[in-house]
Amino acid sequence: MDKAVGDDWVKNTIASWRHSIWVGVYDPLPVVFKGPWVWYKTVREIVTLERMHRAFDRGLMTYGMIKGRKKASSTAEKSS
């Protein structure tokens, strides 16, 4: 890799973890009439999202993007 660069996206995405929980609080109708199995899955996802938010906030998890350029192969250099 030539000139690989990384960027930390935690600061840009940290608010979205709790926001996705509150979206369900403000509009609970898709879950209310589905039954106990969906309630269980919803509570499980709320706990997971909150744990992920805390992990990102405390630096235990990171989220980002890495970009770079592949070095030119030796066969491509010979043919030019």
N, C-alpha and C positions, 0 to 999 in steps of 0.2 A: 504494500500500500504506500502510496505517495501522499503526503500531507493529509493524514487522517485528523479530523477535527470532531470533537464531541461538544454537545450542548445539553445543559441540565434543564429539563422542562418541569421539574417539580414545582417551582415557584409559579408557573403558569397554570398548572393543572390541580393544585392542592384544593382549591375551593370546590371543584367539580365532584369530589367524593361525597361530601356532605350534602351538596345540592341535589344529587341524585336520590338521596334518602328523603329529603324534604319534598321532592316532586311527588313521591308516593304518599306522603302524609297529606298533602294538599288535594290529591285526587285519588282517594282509596277505593273508589267504586270497582275498578277492574279486579280487585282482590276480595272485596267484602263478600260477594255472592258465589265465589268459586269453591269454598269448602276448606276444611282443615288442612289438607295437603298443601294447598297454595299458601295458606297462612304460615305454615311451617317453613316453606321455601322462602317466603318473603322475609320473615324474621331472620332466617339464616343469612340471607343476602345483606340485610341491614347490619348485622354483626360483622360480616366480612368487609363491607365497605368502610365501616367505622375503624376496624383494625388496620385496614390499608391506609386510611387517612392518617392515623396515628403513626404508622411506620414511616410514611413519607415525611411527616412533620418532624419526627425525631431523627431522620437520617438513616434509618435502618433499611429503607428501600429507596431506590432512585429510578427515575424515569427520564429518558432522554433520547437523543438521536446522534448517531455517529455517521459521518460521511467521509468519503475519501475517493481517491482515484486509483484505479488499478494501474500498476506499472506496465509500460508497453512491453510486449513480449519480444524476445530476441529475433524471432522469425519475421516479425513485422518491421523491425528496424533494418534487417538485411535486405528486404525486398524494396525499401524506399530509397 
